[in-house]
């Protein structure tokens, strides 16, 4: 029988004792103080050295966590994963210590933060629950930990993010003492409650269920054919981008027909439940099961797994890597998060299918690369509207005179307290009400920034006589389902929500969307627009009412409606590209605002440098050229136009030291050549890559085609997408099987002759390809690394662009 203990003092003794035998440790505390970290540091170091998996999540709530405490953990424990929860004003009070062992698991939850007083003599209570290995309690706790650990507002602690937090810590603790900030914040929460993370509702009915024989819809037929083509082209990975409402989950279910065992991975329980039902509707005789905190099915035909549970090392290690023939990852734009990558790196399926509704990366990481560059099909919601698969829309961009420019930006969002101070105004609520009355139809979803704003507007609308309700992630599920049904049936006019309808749920009869929050990303904006585009009886179109102020990203959001949009709003040009039946209307004040913002940002050099500084904070180091392209959230092709080379941009950004500045001056002509040389195929950069494999002391020495042949051939045939793009013609197909003579002949004819005949500093004579410059020993490491970065960037962007052209 499990013995639950009440720990009233010296919790540190239990933490040390349990650490000695742990195989995994997950700690989450609101605050971390230097005194507490020093107490547990010796045992943490010993445990980490034995290979224990250690994850620690600490909060920045009220800026009580000491930067020095984080610095000790960062420097003394390089093997652990340390993240900081950016509360943005939301209360963050957890104190939980989880230990997984070989014989028993342990959960400790109570009131003790990571400080000396809390861990020793302070008045703190904690419950210690030892659990058998097969008990669900630990897995439930671990899954909840993972949800918070990889939540969008958490960031990795590194030198850059630590420096930023230290600055914020100093500012806040000079401005206001802890007690004053605490009292004011607690008062707000008593009145309005706290914000919550994203949540979704479960579809109670699927349109397929009433059919006797399930057959794919037109969009799914196109996607299934595209996936078959991918398999015939020897791809083992593919991404399907399909607008909300086109049936991505059913697409996966139909595609699964040709596989024996399937793993479906998602980050929400509701999505997994809905996916299981869809698969059962298509395959009624197949067995299904869940792999999550409460259920551990491992032998079903179709397994639906929670990413928070499956990504834990203990659970992953229980599977053979080739257990599943097909792995489906839902909401694939999340897949570059560490929790997903751990799963994708472990399993070796015959085929990996990513499905998503948004073509935009939520975190700007390399989702494209995860599927080997193979976007099998992409159906934007505008394309679906043209095909009459989705409803048309009428967009109204309404001017909002709220000044967001003075609000504190916390990396991914505005400070919640400061944002509330400008949003919770009666005058603003009245303007929102008037615009809604003027443009609305019958059923509305309103997207808000916080629970406080949703409750505030809900009260204002109710006072005006409208039937409204405020929903959030803390609302009981039955109340959410009831509200959805009332809105669908016309017994409710509007639902105010906070990120509740972004993913995994639809209310087809919604015909009005109201945006009263700053747009933080194109991905979220696209998802939310999709909530109103389902076709339904009696619905002609969807009205989109969007309040626009001088907030971040306001000048780029219309890229959702026109992919060629570059920041200067021209309503008629945008409208001309929209499907028939759609309208695009924006206030003249909005046009003036955006023009002012684009001029202020000096879109060009300053914008590129700004994104470089932001990315450096995220990564904790200077971004490589490819990292900048994948994660900066700005068009990296602007670098060549504005600076000539990436390293000229780093110079302008003030990031190069004296030696690097001298190298840039001495070798700038070479860097410009490598950056700008024309490429109708990848061959020049593949040749350069082969030369780079010789190392920093020899890469620039002369080379013959025969010496590069094996490396050249391997690179272009190692990945199916490279082979399909650059070895797909008659000449390329002859090269599929390695023949040193044929490959060397191709290298001589193409990259060597072409490049040697067009560049000043490169020659090709007597079958020898060489650079007409030397690299002195003291400069070799820098020149080598910068050349490697340019080569890596150019190869990636070349195949990325070619793959998109092929899939379009």
QUIUR-V407965 format. One record per backbone hydrogen bond with DSSP energy under -1.0 kcal/mol. CO is the residue of the C=O (numbers start at 0). NH is the residue of the N-H. E is the energy in kcal/mol with one decimal. If there is no record, write none. Layout:
# QUIUR-V407965
CO | NH | E
CO | NH | E
This chain:
# QUIUR-V407965
4 | 127 | -2.8
6 | 125 | -1.9
9 | 12 | -1.2
10 | 14 | -2.1
11 | 15 | -2.4
12 | 16 | -2.3
13 | 17 | -2.7
14 | 18 | -1.6
15 | 19 | -1.0
22 | 52 | -2.3
23 | 99 | -2.9
24 | 54 | -2.7
25 | 97 | -2.7
26 | 56 | -2.7
27 | 95 | -2.7
28 | 58 | -1.3
30 | 113 | -1.8
31 | 65 | -2.2
32 | 36 | -2.3
33 | 37 | -2.3
34 | 38 | -1.1
35 | 39 | -1.5
36 | 40 | -1.5
39 | 43 | -2.3
40 | 44 | -2.6
41 | 45 | -2.0
42 | 46 | -2.7
43 | 47 | -2.7
44 | 48 | -2.0
46 | 51 | -1.6
47 | 50 | -1.8
52 | 24 | -3.2
53 | 80 | -2.5
54 | 26 | -2.5
55 | 82 | -2.4
56 | 28 | -2.3
57 | 84 | -2.9
59 | 62 | -2.8
60 | 63 | -1.1
65 | 69 | -1.5
66 | 70 | -2.4
67 | 71 | -2.0
68 | 72 | -1.9
69 | 73 | -2.6
70 | 74 | -2.5
71 | 75 | -2.8
72 | 76 | -1.5
76 | 79 | -1.5
80 | 55 | -2.6
81 | 156 | -2.4
82 | 57 | -2.2
83 | 154 | -2.2
84 | 59 | -1.9
84 | 86 | -1.0
86 | 89 | -2.1
87 | 415 | -1.7
93 | 29 | -1.3
94 | 109 | -1.9
95 | 27 | -2.7
96 | 107 | -2.2
97 | 25 | -2.0
98 | 105 | -2.7
99 | 22 | -3.5
99 | 23 | -1.5
104 | 130 | -3.2
105 | 98 | -2.6
106 | 128 | -3.1
107 | 96 | -2.8
108 | 126 | -2.8
112 | 114 | -1.9
113 | 32 | -3.2
114 | 118 | -2.0
115 | 119 | -1.1
116 | 121 | -3.1
118 | 11 | -2.3
119 | 9 | -2.6
121 | 123 | -1.4
124 | 110 | -1.6
125 | 6 | -3.5
126 | 108 | -1.9
127 | 4 | -2.4
128 | 106 | -1.8
130 | 104 | -2.7
131 | 134 | -1.7
135 | 139 | -2.6
136 | 140 | -2.5
137 | 141 | -3.1
138 | 142 | -2.4
139 | 143 | -2.2
140 | 144 | -2.3
141 | 145 | -2.4
142 | 146 | -1.9
143 | 147 | -1.7
144 | 148 | -3.1
145 | 149 | -2.3
147 | 150 | -1.1
150 | 153 | -2.2
152 | 85 | -1.9
154 | 83 | -2.9
157 | 161 | -2.7
158 | 162 | -1.8
159 | 163 | -2.0
160 | 164 | -2.5
161 | 165 | -2.6
162 | 166 | -1.9
163 | 167 | -2.1
164 | 168 | -3.1
165 | 169 | -2.3
166 | 170 | -2.3
167 | 171 | -2.7
168 | 172 | -2.2
170 | 174 | -2.1
171 | 175 | -2.4
176 | 180 | -1.8
177 | 181 | -2.8
178 | 182 | -2.2
179 | 183 | -2.1
180 | 184 | -2.3
181 | 185 | -2.7
182 | 186 | -1.9
183 | 187 | -1.8
184 | 188 | -2.1
185 | 189 | -2.1
186 | 190 | -1.6
187 | 191 | -2.9
188 | 192 | -1.8
205 | 208 | -1.4
207 | 210 | -2.1
216 | 220 | -2.4
217 | 221 | -2.0
218 | 222 | -2.1
219 | 223 | -3.0
220 | 224 | -2.1
221 | 225 | -2.1
222 | 226 | -2.4
223 | 227 | -2.2
224 | 228 | -2.4
225 | 229 | -2.0
226 | 230 | -2.1
227 | 231 | -2.3
228 | 232 | -1.6
229 | 234 | -2.5
230 | 233 | -1.6
235 | 351 | -1.9
237 | 353 | -2.7
238 | 375 | -1.0
238 | 376 | -1.2
239 | 355 | -1.8
240 | 378 | -3.4
242 | 245 | -1.7
246 | 250 | -1.8
247 | 251 | -2.2
248 | 252 | -2.0
249 | 253 | -2.8
250 | 254 | -2.6
251 | 255 | -1.7
253 | 256 | -1.3
254 | 257 | -1.2
255 | 258 | -2.0
260 | 324 | -1.7
260 | 325 | -1.8
261 | 302 | -2.8
262 | 327 | -3.1
263 | 304 | -2.9
264 | 329 | -2.6
265 | 306 | -2.3
267 | 271 | -1.7
268 | 272 | -2.4
269 | 273 | -2.3
270 | 274 | -2.6
271 | 275 | -2.5
272 | 276 | -1.8
273 | 277 | -2.0
274 | 278 | -2.6
275 | 279 | -2.3
276 | 280 | -2.1
277 | 281 | -1.5
278 | 282 | -2.8
282 | 285 | -1.5
286 | 301 | -2.1
288 | 303 | -2.7
289 | 296 | -2.8
290 | 305 | -2.4
294 | 291 | -3.1
300 | 261 | -2.9
301 | 288 | -1.6
302 | 263 | -3.2
303 | 290 | -2.2
304 | 265 | -1.9
305 | 309 | -2.8
306 | 310 | -1.9
308 | 311 | -1.4
311 | 315 | -2.6
312 | 316 | -2.3
314 | 317 | -1.3
315 | 318 | -2.1
319 | 322 | -2.3
320 | 347 | -3.3
324 | 350 | -1.8
325 | 262 | -2.5
326 | 352 | -2.9
327 | 264 | -3.2
328 | 354 | -2.4
330 | 333 | -2.3
331 | 334 | -1.9
333 | 336 | -2.2
336 | 340 | -2.4
337 | 341 | -2.0
339 | 343 | -2.7
340 | 344 | -2.6
342 | 346 | -2.2
350 | 326 | -2.1
351 | 237 | -2.1
352 | 328 | -2.6
353 | 239 | -3.1
354 | 331 | -2.3
355 | 241 | -2.5
364 | 366 | -2.1
367 | 370 | -1.1
367 | 372 | -2.0
368 | 371 | -1.7
370 | 373 | -2.1
372 | 374 | -1.1
373 | 238 | -2.1
373 | 375 | -1.2
376 | 240 | -2.8
378 | 242 | -1.8
379 | 383 | -2.2
380 | 384 | -1.9
381 | 385 | -1.9
382 | 386 | -1.6
383 | 388 | -2.9
383 | 389 | -1.0
384 | 387 | -1.5
391 | 541 | -1.8
392 | 582 | -1.9
393 | 543 | -2.9
394 | 584 | -2.3
395 | 545 | -2.7
396 | 586 | -2.6
397 | 547 | -3.3
403 | 406 | -1.6
407 | 414 | -2.5
409 | 411 | -1.2
412 | 409 | -3.1
414 | 418 | -2.6
415 | 419 | -2.3
416 | 420 | -1.6
418 | 422 | -1.6
419 | 423 | -2.6
422 | 424 | -2.0
424 | 428 | -2.4
425 | 429 | -2.5
426 | 430 | -1.8
427 | 431 | -2.4
428 | 432 | -2.3
429 | 433 | -2.4
430 | 434 | -2.5
431 | 435 | -2.2
432 | 436 | -2.6
433 | 437 | -2.1
434 | 438 | -1.6
435 | 439 | -2.8
442 | 510 | -1.7
442 | 511 | -1.5
443 | 494 | -2.1
444 | 513 | -2.6
445 | 496 | -2.6
446 | 515 | -2.1
449 | 453 | -2.3
450 | 454 | -3.0
451 | 455 | -2.5
452 | 456 | -2.7
453 | 457 | -2.3
454 | 458 | -2.3
455 | 459 | -1.9
456 | 460 | -2.7
457 | 461 | -2.3
458 | 462 | -2.3
459 | 463 | -1.1
460 | 465 | -2.2
461 | 464 | -1.7
465 | 467 | -1.0
466 | 492 | -2.6
466 | 493 | -1.6
468 | 495 | -3.0
471 | 474 | -1.8
475 | 479 | -1.8
476 | 480 | -2.6
477 | 481 | -2.1
478 | 482 | -2.3
479 | 483 | -2.3
480 | 484 | -2.1
481 | 485 | -2.4
482 | 486 | -2.3
483 | 487 | -2.5
484 | 488 | -2.3
485 | 490 | -2.2
492 | 443 | -1.9
493 | 468 | -1.3
494 | 445 | -3.3
495 | 470 | -3.0
496 | 447 | -2.8
498 | 198 | -1.5
506 | 509 | -2.4
510 | 542 | -2.8
511 | 444 | -1.9
512 | 544 | -3.2
513 | 446 | -2.8
514 | 546 | -2.3
520 | 524 | -2.0
521 | 525 | -2.6
522 | 526 | -2.4
523 | 527 | -2.6
524 | 528 | -2.3
525 | 529 | -1.8
527 | 530 | -1.1
528 | 531 | -1.9
532 | 390 | -3.0
535 | 538 | -1.8
541 | 393 | -2.6
542 | 512 | -2.9
543 | 395 | -2.9
544 | 514 | -3.2
545 | 397 | -2.7
547 | 399 | -2.6
548 | 550 | -1.3
550 | 553 | -1.7
552 | 555 | -1.4
555 | 558 | -1.8
556 | 559 | -1.7
557 | 560 | -1.1
557 | 561 | -1.4
561 | 564 | -2.6
569 | 573 | -2.2
570 | 574 | -2.8
571 | 575 | -1.9
573 | 576 | -1.1
574 | 577 | -1.3
578 | 581 | -1.8
582 | 394 | -2.3
584 | 396 | -3.4
586 | 590 | -1.6
587 | 591 | -2.3
588 | 592 | -2.3
589 | 593 | -2.7
590 | 594 | -2.3
591 | 595 | -2.1
592 | 596 | -2.4
593 | 597 | -2.7
594 | 598 | -1.8
595 | 599 | -2.4
596 | 600 | -2.5
597 | 602 | -1.4
603 | 607 | -2.4
604 | 608 | -2.2
605 | 609 | -2.5
606 | 610 | -2.2
607 | 611 | -1.7
608 | 612 | -2.3
609 | 613 | -2.1
610 | 614 | -2.5
611 | 615 | -2.1
612 | 616 | -1.3
613 | 617 | -1.5
614 | 618 | -2.6
615 | 619 | -2.3
623 | 627 | -2.3
624 | 628 | -1.9
625 | 629 | -2.5
626 | 630 | -2.4
627 | 631 | -2.1
634 | 637 | -1.7
635 | 638 | -1.7
637 | 641 | -2.8
638 | 642 | -3.1
638 | 643 | -1.1
644 | 648 | -1.2
645 | 649 | -1.8
646 | 650 | -1.6
647 | 651 | -2.3
648 | 652 | -2.0
649 | 654 | -2.6
650 | 653 | -1.4
656 | 660 | -2.4
657 | 661 | -1.9
658 | 662 | -2.3
659 | 663 | -2.5
660 | 664 | -1.8
661 | 665 | -2.5
662 | 666 | -2.4
666 | 670 | -2.1
667 | 671 | -2.6
668 | 672 | -1.8
669 | 673 | -2.8
670 | 674 | -2.0
671 | 675 | -2.2
672 | 676 | -2.1
681 | 685 | -2.1
682 | 686 | -2.5
683 | 687 | -2.4
684 | 688 | -2.5
685 | 689 | -2.1
686 | 690 | -2.1
687 | 691 | -2.2
688 | 692 | -1.2
690 | 693 | -1.6
691 | 694 | -2.1
694 | 697 | -1.1
694 | 698 | -2.1
697 | 700 | -1.9
702 | 768 | -2.8
704 | 708 | -1.0
707 | 711 | -2.8
708 | 712 | -2.6
709 | 713 | -2.4
710 | 714 | -2.1
711 | 715 | -1.6
712 | 716 | -1.2
713 | 717 | -1.9
718 | 722 | -2.0
719 | 723 | -2.8
720 | 724 | -1.3
721 | 725 | -2.9
722 | 726 | -1.9
728 | 732 | -2.7
729 | 733 | -1.3
731 | 734 | -1.8
732 | 735 | -1.1
738 | 742 | -2.7
739 | 743 | -2.4
740 | 744 | -2.0
741 | 745 | -2.1
742 | 746 | -2.4
743 | 747 | -2.2
744 | 748 | -2.3
745 | 749 | -2.6
746 | 751 | -2.2
747 | 752 | -1.3
749 | 753 | -2.4
750 | 754 | -2.3
751 | 755 | -2.3
752 | 756 | -1.5
754 | 757 | -1.0
754 | 758 | -1.4
760 | 771 | -3.4
762 | 769 | -2.5
764 | 767 | -1.7
767 | 764 | -1.9
768 | 702 | -2.4
769 | 762 | -2.5
775 | 778 | -1.9
778 | 782 | -2.4
779 | 783 | -2.6
780 | 784 | -2.1
781 | 785 | -2.6
782 | 786 | -2.2
783 | 787 | -2.6
784 | 788 | -2.1
785 | 789 | -2.1
786 | 790 | -2.5
787 | 791 | -2.7
788 | 792 | -2.4
789 | 793 | -2.7
790 | 794 | -2.3
791 | 795 | -2.1
792 | 796 | -2.7
793 | 797 | -1.9
794 | 798 | -2.1
795 | 799 | -2.4
796 | 800 | -2.3
797 | 801 | -2.4
798 | 802 | -2.4
799 | 803 | -1.8
800 | 804 | -2.0
801 | 805 | -2.2
802 | 806 | -2.2
803 | 807 | -1.2
